[in-house]
Amino acid sequence: MSELRPDITHGSGLRPDLAAIADMIRPGARVLDVGCGDGALLEHLVRGKGVDGRGIEISQSNVNACVARGLAVVQGDADSDLVDYPAQVFDAVILSQTIQATEKPRVVLEHLLRIGRRVAISLPNFGYWKVRCSLLVGGRMPRTKTLDYSWWNTPNIHLCTLADFVDLTRECGATIVEAHALNDNGRTATMNPDKLTRGAFGPNFFAQGGVFLIKKS
Amino acid sequence: MTEAPRFLHAMKAPAADAGLAVTFDAPLVLDSGKQLAPFTVAYMTYGALNAAKSNAILICHALTGDQFVASDHPITGKPGWWTSMVGPGKPIDTDRFFVICANVIGGCMGSTGPADTDPATGKPYGTSFPLVTIRDMVRAQKRLVDHLGIEKLLAVVGGSMGGMQVLQWAASYPGCVRAVVPIACAARHSAQNIAFHEVGRQAIMADPDWHNGEYQLYGTKPSKGLAVARMAAHITYVSEMALQRKFGRALQNREALSFQFTPDFQIESYLHYQGASFVDRFDANSYLYITRAMDYFDLAEEHGGHLSEVFHLNAPRFCIISFSSDWLFPPAENKRIAHALNAVAAQVSFVEIKTDKGHDAFLLDEPEMFATVRGFLNHAAGDLA
């Protein structure tokens, strides 16, 4: 389900947003990775942190890749399957670069907050200055390295800015525990979520994406 | 005692490996409360058991299957029923794994079934054979696995009724198996499935040659009834789309409709062939018993319907495989099992393979299924020599 291409990676070999998420997960935790792709993050967590990991993934070939890694992954859809998971059984639920591709992001987010004690989410930032410029100057729907689709074939049907996402977490009654900006150079930087929604030139303008750790208030 | 298996039907391929049979004197205590003693389990093995006895994979066959999973069938002479999955270099690699497949109790390929002689009367059991369940079949398999000196199976794999047995293995003997692959199955038989089975049974019992199940004494066979049962069942194994694609309204060996009841359409002729070829290798009473065993299957029944309570915390690793166009055991039924296992924190994977081939897809060339099974077993086997 992940729509981001692996580009600049950290020492772990993980995509930057996944490396930032991995840092948020405690060793030995019970983790559900929703939209786990080919299982790179989940395998890193299981092998490296002794995590008891599970995954949900929509693509059959990705599920096969996960199964071959020895991971426990259920082929399914975040939009329809999360309802089948009982409440508060996972210490952490991960949703990486997927929320923008769901049909009902708010419903999905509420399920994640119900299923997991903490939710780690990464998402692309539609408020990123290059995205803004491409629409403002180019007059075309933005197409970037991380959102490399035409308007008519993109799976990313619910794009938002980092500030928009912070608003949604508040509407869902969630607290932001940690927030990191994903920058152009593949690095992450801690950001203050309260400042995100105020002022024009913060991470909401400069960051390609964000990584958040949230929990039910 | 290990011996050569005894078959009900004449062998067209006497050169084929007929496998082995082992007879147990200690009774098999059945779910019905009755006992079966002595009882025989006929089986085939492929590949070699390693010194640690850690590379054994048990394959469970479906309703009309048998132990000849990867070698020529001694009665029909046809290739094994799962040669695409099992063999040297195949996903279930017999160069690496020791593969066991046993005929189910109640069957007609050498394991004790209704066509065998009841030691108490000296006559064929017929319908006096005790009803057996999926769990009884698995109990008999466990006796065989014990007999072979294997404490822990690397995996149990099977589709359809074979998948039910796989689930039963995980529920009954979780400590005796490392990984399980239930394919195209369900944790319970649905009303629709029971309905189709009842049509088949009634067709057999309506055949005057059935003689209340004592047809062996009359020297007859309810072949017409059994053929109709097979024809009806066969429709459930394929999807509407696949039937349309394969046959459409094409006519069989004729240019125009005959305005008679002889088979005009290719689909009719195909079903007739399916029915006719089946009766040459299968016993009608076995068909009654085995369909009944499937009807009775409801894994969660004795746990108040709570499937998750069936499985223990030490459950084996699961890889559940389903097919999008399977309307006999739909993906949703398979997924139910995955969610129940998730609820008890079992290691479970679930895949839904896109195909228009229906339930029978598990027996056909489905590269995604092969890739799933290969990857899963490779990982489960780990560093096995």
Chai-1 contact restraints between the chains, C-beta under 6 A:
chainA,res_idxA,chainB,res_idxB,connection_type,confidence,min_distance_angstrom,max_distance_angstrom,comment,restraint_id
A,Q60,B,E368,contact,1.0,0.0,6.0,A-B,restraint_1
A,V63,B,V351,contact,1.0,0.0,6.0,A-B,restraint_2
A,N64,B,A371,contact,1.0,0.0,6.0,A-B,restraint_3
A,N64,B,T372,contact,1.0,0.0,6.0,A-B,restraint_4
A,N64,B,G375,contact,1.0,0.0,6.0,A-B,restraint_5
A,V67,B,S349,contact,1.0,0.0,6.0,A-B,restraint_6
A,V67,B,T372,contact,1.0,0.0,6.0,A-B,restraint_7
A,V67,B,G375,contact,1.0,0.0,6.0,A-B,restraint_8
A,V67,B,F376,contact,1.0,0.0,6.0,A-B,restraint_9
A,A68,B,G375,contact,1.0,0.0,6.0,A-B,restraint_10
A,G70,B,H379,contact,1.0,0.0,6.0,A-B,restraint_11
A,A72,B,Q347,contact,1.0,0.0,6.0,A-B,restraint_12
A,A72,B,V348,contact,1.0,0.0,6.0,A-B,restraint_13
A,A72,B,S349,contact,1.0,0.0,6.0,A-B,restraint_14
A,V73,B,S349,contact,1.0,0.0,6.0,A-B,restraint_15
A,V74,B,A338,contact,1.0,0.0,6.0,A-B,restraint_16
A,V74,B,F350,contact,1.0,0.0,6.0,A-B,restraint_17
A,Q75,B,F350,contact,1.0,0.0,6.0,A-B,restraint_18
A,Q75,B,V351,contact,1.0,0.0,6.0,A-B,restraint_19
A,Q75,B,E352,contact,1.0,0.0,6.0,A-B,restraint_20
A,D84,B,H339,contact,1.0,0.0,6.0,A-B,restraint_21
